[in-house]
């Protein structure tokens, strides 16, 4: 259990920064839904969806590739792997920026709605280019286990982003009312969404400045044969990444094209996106886990009890993932006030999105098998299957069910590849997961949710009290059945 304890420790530190960062970003939804028009919120969602997709291509799976090759110390020097990775990503980003800016007018015609100002698109593209470049120094910090600096810089980024958003969307409008001459040189009331993107640009730029110590002090060396090996290893991961990220963003890209309702399309997209953000609590949890788990499973792969370690991690990951699910859906009556009331109409998609996120997280956990046996093309196959399911469901059902189709598409695609990865993985890299316990806790969580949903308690506070009892029941069952504190070292670490 020492390995699980180490993973738990890193997850706790990574998670502290990741969850704090995501939480602040999450809370910005309150600001955005009260200061931006619904259509602006929909446009912002659409542009950031493109950014999430493009950044996968720009980083080219090199974060995972870096961990894989840097741990092969019998073949490569970690410093050489790092510099080769950094130079490779820098070249990709530079070529992308030159091509994008040169052919901007042509690309905009085919990719973005004419209702989106071009300046917004340009700012977002510059921001994601900087994010792609900074991904490698951040991976290096993870490799060196400098989790504290990693967490502080990630937190700094979102603190700065929050500060600039409040400055531009709250403070500046107030100054404009009383002393407009002070800010007329840089602030315009009809450019509010643009200031959100500028806030992101400023925060990211400062973050990169703080990463300078990771970019100097060593000799840059580009190993051509190593680069070829990394690109060969990472290419399937890019396909997998594109399809994987698509699960979270392609619905927001497709929605304007296939929506046929009577309400304005960007208004509807804004409503869906606001409620989708509520479900991002699950993503916060899984991202914190992912930061720690990726270097962890490569590091532990040569140990005798590696497979049992992976099985233990899966079991406890799902137990806590289900707890996150219950925490969100059973306290949704309070959490929903993080968004403006005019967005409440889409709250019914929250449980569906939560399950989709959990399915994807379990799929990521399962992906250990094809990464360790160097069959990463399976990741590309799985992700492509999920992507096709997502596309087909959205094309056929968005015109009928609007944003509800987007939620069910993600649920279906992620659930299918999760099961597919499990069954195929048992052939190439069999791991004896505790399916009995996983099934038990899944049924328990669903049962408690059903009890909360169908028991008629109409007073909000009584209902919340009842739901608290249901969560306590889940925790008691977990502790008595699996968290035997005297035997579980990583629980002892926190308790």
Secondary structure, DSSP 8 states (H G I E B T S, - for coil): -HHHHHHHHHHHHHHHHHHHHHHHHHHHHHHHHHHS-HHHHHHHHHHHHHHHHHHHHHHTTHHHHHHHHHT-TTT--HHHHHHHHHHHHHHHHHHHHHHHHHTHHHHHHHHS-TTS-HHHHHHHHHHHHHHHHHHHHHHHHHHTT-HHHHHHHHHHHHHHHHHHHHIIIIIHHHHHHHHGGGTTTT--GGGHHHHHHHHHHHHHHHHHHHTGGGTSSS-----HHHHHHHHHHHHHHHHHHHHHHHHHHHHHHHHHHH--SSS-HHHHHHHHHHHHHHTHHHHHHHHHHHHHHHHHHHHHTTSTTHHHHHHHHHHHHHHHHHHHHHHHHHTHHHHGGGS-GGGGGGGGGHHHHHHHHHHHHHHHHHTHHHHHTT-THHHHHHHHHHHHHHHHHHHHHHHHHTHHHHHHHHHHHHHHHHHHHHHHHHHHS-----HHHHHHHHHHHHHHHHHHHHS---SHHHHHHHHHHHHHHHHHHHHHHT--TTT-HHHHHH-
